[in-house]
Amino acid sequence: MTRRSTLSNGIRVLTHSIPNSPSVTLGIWVRNGSRFEEREQGGISHFLEHLIFKGTERRTARQIAQEIDAVGGILNAFTGKEYTCYYAKVLGEHLPVAQDLLADIFCHSTFPPEEIDRERSVVIQEILQNEDTPDDYVHDLFNLRFWPDHPLGWPICGSVETIRRLGREDFLRFFEARYRPDRVLLVAAGRVEHDRFHDWAERVFGALDGRSQIPPVFPPEPKSGISVVPRSLEQVHICMGLPAVAQAAPDRFAGYVLNTVLGGGMSSRLFQEIRERRGRAYSVYSFLSSYSDCGYLGIYVATSPEWVEEVIAVTRDELLRLATEKVPDDELERAKNQLKGNLFLALETSEHHMHRIARNEIYHGRDIPPSEVAACVEAVSSEDVLDFARSYVVLDRLAVTLLGDLEGRELKPDILTAA
């Protein structure tokens, strides 16, 4: 059962109790991510996430690592476009250890100057590693071109240039401005009792005060067209996208089904046509990337240079088919069952429950039980999918980023519109 309460300073506390679970996962979620950065701050949210583990008033970075390893637990964090999460997963009997460690790094980190300099090198290596991984890097390149001059289009890690400029005072000011009670959620799932967790949170976090300072937020303006980024690679990595739904859009469930039909698994249309029937790719999939006020339907394929035009044409035609023909009943049922199966299988871990209730609170302001999600998926009709496709599959809005060696190969000017 999911329960919700509020500390005296406004911090929200959410728990999902699973009495028979061997584990418990707890997280501190901050509604701050790369979307809320100024251009000259690019990557500061992610860099700060790294630094919080680098020493407190009571512990060195080494002691933090040793204490979580000593109980066989996981202590980690991640930064997204719209939030940052610090979390720990341990056996139920070690919950006090995880609570003490997370509270210490969040409330008492000291940001030692020598650790900042050392971790700066680590973050730069992370950026360079991403740029050396074309199937990841093409997504960053797509975002930069699809949402130009907007924070949602910028890489979460920032750039080598911005990371080199950031100093200790920048992190202290940023932490003070953003990590305030009105942006913080404390979330736990697994073997946890809500009242005891709330009382602990009040003792440890109740003294935090103030309100966060967040810059104005506005949705991006998508840009269509083809962008080619030359690089000497064996394959061309292709990322395509169309503007689509925000996280809480009423028609999002039709979007989930459409995405599953299009490229959400081994039986999907793109996988079957591009990989299984034509043999033009090993990796091909589609996805929905959604935020608080916008989103896009994305497609990724990696193929040989001589097959790029064919792959784009096949993808274009499959998109058009979704916007002109109803999905057959058997294919619709298969997609819905796949979504529901994935939903409930994921619930076997306390970590997933922790993520689920936090994201529901951030984007919907309430808990949405899995049974309600499943019912909404089941209610999607072939007409709903067709209506969704007709609303969002507009080829004039299609954006394509190509990363690879296309020297001497000219794409037809009308490749995105000619059927």
N, C-alpha and C positions, 0 to 999 in steps of 0.2 A: 504494500500500500504506500502511496506517495503522500507525504505530508509537507506542509509549508508553514513557516512562521517568520516573524521579523524581529530583529534585534532592536534594542532601544535607539540605536543610531541609524536605523533604516536598512542595514544589511539584511538581505533575504537568505533564509535557511531552508533548504529542501532536502528531504531524505526519502529513500525508497527502501523499505525494510524487506529483506529476504531472509527470514530466520534460519533456514537450513543451508544458506550459502556458506561455504568455507572461507570466503574472502569478503573484504570490504574495500571499496574504492571511494576516496574522498578527494574533492577538488575545490580549488579556489578559482572561480571564474571572474574575470575582469572584462567588462564590456568596453574593451579598448583593443584595437588592432591597427594594422597598417592603413586602413581607410581613414583613420583620424589623425594622420601625420601630415605635417607640412612638407613640401618637397625637400627642403634642406635637412629635414629630420629623417629621411627615408631609411627604414630599417631599425629605428630606435626601439620600437615595441619589441621586436624579435631579439635585438641585442640585449635589452633590459631583461628579457626572459632568461637568457643565458646567465646574466650577472647575478641574479637573485640566488643562484646556487653556489656562489663563490665565496661565501663566508659571512658569518653573523657575529654578533657581540659574544656569543657563547661557543661557536663552532667554526672551525676552518672548513674549507671546501672538502678536504680529505676526510675530516670527521663526519661530515654530512653523508658522504658516499659510504663510509664504513658502517654507519649506524643503520642505513636502510639495507645494505647487503647482509648485515648480521642477522636480520630477521627474514631474509629471503624475499624482500619486497621490491617494489618498483617505485622510483621517485623520478618524475619527469615533467615535461611541460611542452606546450605547443602554442604557436601564435598563428592566428588566422587574420582574415581581412577585417573582421568586426569584433573579435574577442581574443583573449589570451587565457589559457588554463594552466594552472599548476596542480599536479595531482599525485597521489600516492595510492598504491594498491598493495595490501598486505593480508595475511591471514587474520581472521576476526580477532584472535587473542592479542594481536599486535597493533590494534587500532590506536591505543595511547601513544605508541612510538610514532606512528604516521601523523597523528594530530600534532604532536610536539614539534616534529621536524617541519611540517608545512607551516605551522604558525610562526616558527622561528625565522624561516627564510623570508616569509612574507612581511613580518612586522619588524624584524631586527637585522636585515641585511646591511652590511657596512660599505659595500662597493669599494673594496681596496684598490688603490690606483694600479698596483702591480698586476692584479687580477684582470683589471680592465684592459691593460695593454696586452696581456697574454690572450685573453678571450677575443680581442679584436682580430688577432691573427686567425683564431679558430673560425670566427664568423666569415672572414674573407675567404678562407679555404672552403667553407660551405657554399659560398656564392660561386666560387670557381668550379667546384665540383658539379654544381647544378648546370653551369654553362658547358661543362664537359659531358653532360648527360642529355643528349638531344631529345629523347622522348619526354623529359621533364622541361627542358629549356624552351621547347617550342610553345608550351602553354604560357610561359611568361611573355614570350615574344607576341603571341596572339593577344593577350590582355593589353599589352602596351599599345597595340595598333587598333584594337577593337574599342577600347575606352581611352583614347589619347588625352593627355593632360588632366587625368582624374586619378585620385588616390586608389580607386579600385583597380585601375590598370597597372599600378606600380608593383614591382616584386615585393613580397613580404620581407625578404631579407635586406632590401635596399640595394645599394650599389657599393662597389669598392670605394668610390670617392666619398660617399656620404658616411660610410662606416669609419673611414680614416679621420673624418673631421670631428666625430662625436667625442666629447670629454666627460669627465666625472660630473661636472656641474650640470651638464645637459641631462644626465640620467637622474640626478637628484631633483631637478626642477620638473622633469617629466613625470617622475613617480609621484611627486607631491601634487601635481595638477590632475593626474588621471586616476590614481589608485585611491579613490575616495569611496565612502560607504554607498553612495547612490549608484555606483557602477559595479559593486561587488556582490557575487553570489557564493554562498558556501553550500556545497552539495555533497551528499554521501549516499551510497547505495550498497546493499549487501547486508552483512550482519551488523546492523546499527539500530539503536533506539533513538527516535527523534528527540524526545524530551531531554535525554542525557546529552545528545549532540548539541542541541540548542543551548543548554546551560553552559557547556564547555565553550561554545562560540561566544556567548555573552561575556564570559570571564576574560577571554583572550582577545576578542576583536571589538568588544563594546566601547573601548576608549577611542577608537578611530573616529575622526570627525571631519567636518568640512564637506563641500560639494565639488565635484569634478569640473574642470574647465575643458570643454570639448569644442573644437571649431565647428562652424556651420556645416551641415551635411546636405548634399543635394545629389540626385541621381545623375549618372553619366549619360552622355550623348553617344550612342554607338556609331561606329564608322564602318561602312561596308567596303568591299573590294578585295583585291588580291595583293598580298605583300610577299616578296621573295627575299629571304635572308641567305646569301650565298655562304656555303661552308663545304669544305671537302669531306664528304661523307659517302659511304656506300649506298645509303638509302636517302630518300627525301621524307622528312617528317612533316605531316600535314595536320594542321589544326583548323577546323572550320566551326563557325558559330552563327547563331541567329538570336536576336533579342527574344527573351522569354519571360518567365514568371518570377516574381519575388517569393520569398519564403512563405508568406502567409496568404498568397493569392488563392481565391476560392476555387479556381480551376486547376490548381497544382496537381491534384490526383489524376486528372486526365493527362497532364504532362508526364507524370511518373509512368503511366501505362504506355503512352506514346514512346517515351525514351526506351522502355524495355523492349517494345516491338522493334524499334529502329536499330538499336545497338547495345542492348543491355545484357546480352548473354550469348551462349553458343548457338541458340536457336534463332537469334535475332536476324533481321533481314540483311543488315550490313555484313555481319559475320558469315552468314550462309552464302551471300552473293560474292563478296570480295575475297574471302579466304577459302571457303569450301568449294564453291563452284568454279571460280576463276583462278584461284591460287595466287592472287596478287599481293597478299600481305600475310604476315604472321600475327601482328597485333592490330586490331580494329575494334573500336567501341564508341559508344555515345554516352553522354552524361548531361545532367542538369546542374548548373552552377547558379545557386540562388542566394541573394542577400536580402537585406531588410526592405529595399525599395526597387530592386531590379534583378535581372538574372539573364542567363543565356543557355540555349540548347547547344551543346558542343559535340564535336565529332573528332576523333583522332585516328589516323592511319599512318603507318610507315610502309613505304613501298619503293621499288626501284625507280630511277628517274624516267625510264621509258614508259612506265605505267601510270605516272602521275595524272595525266589528263583523263585516262580511262577511269581511274579511281574517283576523281572529282565528279566525272559525269555520272557514274553509277550512284554516288551519294546524292547528287542533285536529283536524279530521277526517283530515288527512293523517298526523298523528302516530298517531291511533288506527288508521288503516289499516295502518301499519307494524307495530303491535302485535297485529293480528288476522289479517293475510293475509301469506303468503309473497311475497317479491319474485319476480316472474317471472324465468325463466332469462336471457332476453335483456337485461332491465334490470340484473340482477345482473352479467352479464358486461360490460356497458357501463360500469358503475360501477367494476369492478375494473380494467378496461383504462385508464380515465381516471386512476385513482390511480397505477397503475404508469407511465403515460406522464408524468404530472406529476413523479413521483419521479425518473425518469431524465433528463428534459429539464433539470431543475434542476441536475443534476450537471455541466453544461457550464461552470460558473464555480468558480474557486478559493474565492470568498467563501462559496458554499453549502457546499462541503466543510468549510470552517472551522467554520461554524455546526453542521453535522451532527455532526462528531466531538466538538465541545464539549458539545452537548446530550446526546448519547449517554453521555458520561462522567458528566455531572451527574445524569441521571435513571436510567441503567442500569448505570453502573460499568464499561462495556465498549464496544468498537466494535461496532455492528450494521451489517454490510455492506448496501448497497442490495439486493443479491440476496436476502438473508435477509428483508428487509422485503417485497419483491415476492412471495416464496414464501408468506409469512404472509397477505398480501392474497389471493393466488390460492386459498389453502386455505379462505377464508371461504365458507360455504354459505348458502343461503337460510334454512335452519333456524337457523344462528348469528345471522343478522340478526334473525330473528323472536324468538329467545331474548333478544337484547340489548334489543330494543324492549319486550318484556314485562317485563324487569327495570327499565328506566329510564323508559319512557313511562307515567308514572302521573300523571293529570291533577290529582289533589289536590296534587301537588308543583309544578305549573306556576306560574311567576312571569311577570308581564307589566308592563313599564314603558312608559307612553305620554307622549311629549313633544310638546305642541302645543296647539291651541285646540279644546277639546271642549265649550265653553260651550253649554249647552242641549241637549246630546246625552247621554242616559243609556244606559250599556251594560247589557244584560240581566244580572241577578245570576248567572245560571247559564251565562254565555257560555263559560266554560272547561270545563264538564262536559257540557252538553247537546249531544248529537250529532243 
